[in-house]
Amino acid sequence: MLAKLAGVAVDTIRYYEREGLLKPPERKASGYRQYDEAAVERVRFIRRAKKLGFTLGEIKNLLLLETDRENGVLGVKIRAHERIHELDMRIAEMIRMRDALKELAEACPGTGEPECCPILSALHGDADRDDTPGEADEPPSCCHGGTQRIS
């Protein structure tokens, strides 16, 4: 029932319990688990925090800070800024990867021998490429035929 109310799979609930994010519930005489409304809210909190990019370890820390009356709010703010910084770094890396792949794709004529493909050459780290995809100047001379671009 908790899984349905919180919008997660039953396995997710069990995993959160094993990881210490969710307390194991009381059991009814029938053996069924009986969760309270606080458990539903806790799972929803975890889901929202995950959507903001927090790891489960960080979420566990946020849950602890939530009860810290003296430093909790500042601690949460610090964790949020740390997460923002990490996300900015990941975004910058993804932009770099996209730009490098775009440059390689534009350098590829789409015809010729596979060993002359600038994309494959970069992925193989051929000596003339410095192991860094995205530094393609012109297609190798063995790439013959017209250019076939895919946008």
Phi, psi and chi 1 to 4 in degrees:
 res  aa     phi    psi   chi1   chi2   chi3   chi4
   1 MET       -  -40.1 -174.9   66.8  146.9      -
   2 LEU   -60.1  -45.2  171.3   62.0      -      -
   3 ALA   -57.2  -45.7      -      -      -      -
   4 LYS   -65.0  -45.4 -173.8  175.6 -178.4  179.1
   5 LEU   -64.6  -34.5  -71.5  171.7      -      -
   6 ALA   -91.4   -9.4      -      -      -      -
   7 GLY    76.4   34.7      -      -      -      -
   8 VAL  -130.9  171.1  -61.6      -      -      -
   9 ALA   -80.2  155.7      -      -      -      -
  10 VAL   -59.0  -39.1  172.6      -      -      -
  11 ASP   -59.6  -33.8  -69.1  -18.1      -      -
  12 THR   -64.9  -42.3  -58.6      -      -      -
  13 ILE   -60.4  -47.2  -59.1  -61.8      -      -
  14 ARG   -61.7  -39.8  -56.5  -64.6  177.7  -97.3
  15 TYR   -64.4  -45.1 -179.2   71.8      -      -
  16 TYR   -60.7  -36.4  -69.4  168.8      -      -
  17 GLU   -64.8  -47.0  -72.6  175.4    3.7      -
  18 ARG   -62.0  -34.8  -75.1 -167.9  -54.0  -86.7
  19 GLU   -83.6   -2.6  -67.3  -61.7  -49.5      -
  20 GLY    80.6   13.2      -      -      -      -
  21 LEU   -83.8  -21.0  -68.6  162.3      -      -
  22 LEU  -138.1  130.0 -169.8   61.5      -      -
  23 LYS   -72.4  140.2  -65.7  176.3 -175.2  172.4
  24 PRO   -59.9  137.7  -22.5   32.7      -      -
  25 PRO   -82.2  167.6   34.0  -37.9      -      -
  26 GLU   -68.4  155.6  -60.7  -71.7  -36.0      -
  27 ARG  -115.1  141.9  -69.1 -164.4 -179.3 -106.2
  28 LYS   -73.1  168.6  -66.3 -179.0  179.3 -179.0
  29 ALA   -59.0  -28.8      -      -      -      -
  30 SER   -76.2  -10.1   62.1      -      -      -
  31 GLY    97.2   -9.8      -      -      -      -
  32 TYR   -70.0  146.9  -74.0  104.8      -      -
  33 ARG   -76.3  140.4  -63.1  165.4 -175.5 -106.3
  34 GLN  -123.8  106.1 -175.7  171.2  -21.8      -
  35 TYR   -96.8  150.8  -65.9   94.7      -      -
  36 ASP   -98.8  177.0   58.8   12.0      -      -
  37 GLU   -62.4  -31.1 -175.8   60.0   32.0      -
  38 ALA   -62.1  -35.5      -      -      -      -
  39 ALA   -66.8  -39.6      -      -      -      -
  40 VAL   -61.3  -47.3  175.5      -      -      -
  41 GLU   -63.8  -37.0  -74.8  -53.4  -48.8      -
  42 ARG   -65.2  -44.0 -169.8  170.3 -171.4  106.5
  43 VAL   -65.1  -39.6  173.4      -      -      -
  44 ARG   -63.6  -39.6  -71.7  177.8  179.3  161.0
  45 PHE   -59.1  -47.3  176.7   98.0      -      -
  46 ILE   -59.9  -46.0  -65.7  166.8      -      -
  47 ARG   -60.4  -44.9  -75.3 -171.4   59.8 -146.7
  48 ARG   -64.5  -41.7  -72.0 -176.1 -154.1  112.1
  49 ALA   -64.2  -39.0      -      -      -      -
  50 LYS   -63.5  -38.7  -76.4 -176.7   65.1  174.3
  51 LYS   -64.6  -24.0  -75.0 -177.5  179.9 -179.9
  52 LEU   -88.6    2.4  -69.9  174.3      -      -
  53 GLY    96.4    3.6      -      -      -      -
  54 PHE   -74.3  142.2  -71.5  100.6      -      -
  55 THR   -79.8  166.7   65.5      -      -      -
  56 LEU   -63.4  -35.9  -70.2 -178.5      -      -
  57 GLY   -62.9  -41.8      -      -      -      -
  58 GLU   -67.0  -37.0  -68.6  167.2  -26.9      -
  59 ILE   -65.5  -40.6  -67.0  168.5      -      -
  60 LYS   -58.4  -42.1 -171.5 -176.6  -79.8 -170.0
  61 ASN   -65.1  -42.2 -168.4  -79.2      -      -
  62 LEU   -60.9  -40.0  -69.0  173.7      -      -
  63 LEU   -65.0  -35.6  -71.3  165.1      -      -
  64 LEU   -69.2  -41.8  -69.8  171.9      -      -
  65 LEU   -64.5  -28.1  -73.4  168.6      -      -
  66 GLU   -59.4  -26.9 -174.8  175.9   41.6      -
  67 THR   -98.7   -0.3   60.3      -      -      -
  68 ASP   -87.9  101.4 -177.5  -16.5      -      -
  69 ARG   -68.5  -27.2  -66.8  -78.9 -179.9 -152.7
  70 GLU   -87.6  -46.4  -74.5 -172.9   39.0      -
  71 ASN  -121.4    2.8  -58.8  -53.3      -      -
  72 GLY   -59.9  -48.8      -      -      -      -
  73 VAL   -65.7  -43.3  174.2      -      -      -
  74 LEU   -63.0  -41.4  177.3   59.2      -      -
  75 GLY   -61.0  -40.9      -      -      -      -
  76 VAL   -64.9  -42.5  169.8      -      -      -
  77 LYS   -62.8  -42.7 -178.5  176.2 -179.0  168.5
  78 ILE   -61.4  -44.9  -70.3  168.4      -      -
  79 ARG   -62.7  -37.9  -62.9  -44.3  178.5  -75.5
  80 ALA   -64.5  -43.1      -      -      -      -
  81 HIS   -66.4  -36.9  -80.0  -71.2      -      -
  82 GLU   -62.6  -42.8  -70.3  170.1   -9.3      -
  83 ARG   -64.8  -41.6  173.2   56.2   41.6 -155.8
  84 ILE   -59.0  -45.4  -69.4  166.1      -      -
  85 HIS   -60.9  -45.5  176.3   69.8      -      -
  86 GLU   -63.5  -39.6  -69.4  171.7   15.7      -
  87 LEU   -65.9  -41.2  -71.0  169.8      -      -
  88 ASP   -59.8  -40.6  -75.3  -17.2      -      -
  89 MET   -66.1  -41.9  -71.6  176.0   27.1      -
  90 ARG   -65.5  -40.6  -75.6  176.3   44.8 -163.3
  91 ILE   -62.3  -45.2  -69.8  166.5      -      -
  92 ALA   -61.2  -41.1      -      -      -      -
  93 GLU   -66.0  -40.3  178.2   62.7   13.3      -
  94 MET   -66.5  -37.4  -68.5 -176.6   80.2      -
  95 ILE   -64.4  -42.1  -70.9  169.9      -      -
  96 ARG   -60.9  -44.2 -172.5 -157.7   62.7   74.6
  97 MET   -63.5  -44.2  -71.6 -172.8  -64.7      -
  98 ARG   -61.3  -45.4 -177.4 -149.3   52.1 -150.4
  99 ASP   -64.6  -40.2  -69.5  -11.1      -      -
 100 ALA   -64.8  -44.3      -      -      -      -
 101 LEU   -66.9  -38.2 -175.8   56.5      -      -
 102 LYS   -62.5  -43.5 -175.0  176.4 -179.5 -179.0
 103 GLU   -62.2  -43.1 -173.2  176.9  -36.7      -
 104 LEU   -65.3  -43.3  -72.9  168.3      -      -
 105 ALA   -63.0  -38.1      -      -      -      -
 106 GLU   -70.6  -28.4  -72.1  173.1   -3.8      -
 107 ALA   -78.9  -17.5      -      -      -      -
 108 CYS   -83.9  125.7 -177.3      -      -      -
 109 PRO   -75.2  -14.8   28.4  -34.6      -      -
 110 GLY    82.2    3.6      -      -      -      -
 111 THR  -139.5  170.2   61.8      -      -      -
 112 GLY   103.6 -170.1      -      -      -      -
 113 GLU   -81.4  140.7  -60.8  -61.5  -39.8      -
 114 PRO   -56.0  -35.3  -26.1   34.2      -      -
 115 GLU   -69.3  -11.2   54.0  -86.5   -1.5      -
 116 CYS  -100.8   -0.4  -65.6      -      -      -
 117 CYS   -69.3  124.0  174.3      -      -      -
 118 PRO   -64.1  -29.5   14.5  -21.4      -      -
 119 ILE   -68.5  -51.3  -60.2  168.5      -      -
 120 LEU   -63.0  -39.7  -65.8  172.5      -      -
 121 SER   -60.4  -43.7  -65.8      -      -      -
 122 ALA   -65.3  -39.3      -      -      -      -
 123 LEU   -68.1  -31.0  -66.7  174.4      -      -
 124 HIS   -79.1  -13.2  -80.1  -68.9      -      -
 125 GLY    71.1   38.3      -      -      -      -
 126 ASP   -53.5  147.3  -70.7   -7.9      -      -
 127 ALA   -52.4  -34.0      -      -      -      -
 128 ASP   -82.1    8.1   62.8  -20.9      -      -
 129 ARG  -116.7   -6.6  -65.3 -126.3  175.3 -104.0
 130 ASP    65.5   23.5 -172.7   25.4      -      -
 131 ASP    57.7   11.5  -80.9  -42.0      -      -
 132 THR  -117.9  107.0  -52.3      -      -      -
 133 PRO   -57.0  141.4  -22.7   31.5      -      -
 134 GLY   109.0    1.5      -      -      -      -
 135 GLU  -110.2   35.5  -63.2 -175.5    6.5      -
 136 ALA   -81.2  130.3      -      -      -      -
 137 ASP   -94.7  -69.8  -65.5  -40.9      -      -
 138 GLU  -132.9  155.2  -67.2 -176.7   23.3      -
 139 PRO   -62.1  147.0  -15.3   23.1      -      -
 140 PRO   -56.3  156.4  -20.1   28.5      -      -
 141 SER   -64.5  -18.3   59.9      -      -      -
 142 CYS   -80.8   -4.6   62.2      -      -      -
 143 CYS   -85.9  103.6  -67.3      -      -      -
 144 HIS  -104.7  163.0  -57.5  -68.5      -      -
 145 GLY   101.1  174.7      -      -      -      -
 146 GLY   -75.3  160.9      -      -      -      -
 147 THR   -82.2  133.6  -59.6      -      -      -
 148 GLN  -123.6  101.4 -179.2  179.7  -12.0      -
 149 ARG   -97.1  143.2  -63.2 -155.6  177.7 -152.5
 150 ILE  -120.3  123.2  -59.7  172.9      -      -
 151 SER   -98.5      -  -61.4      -      -      -
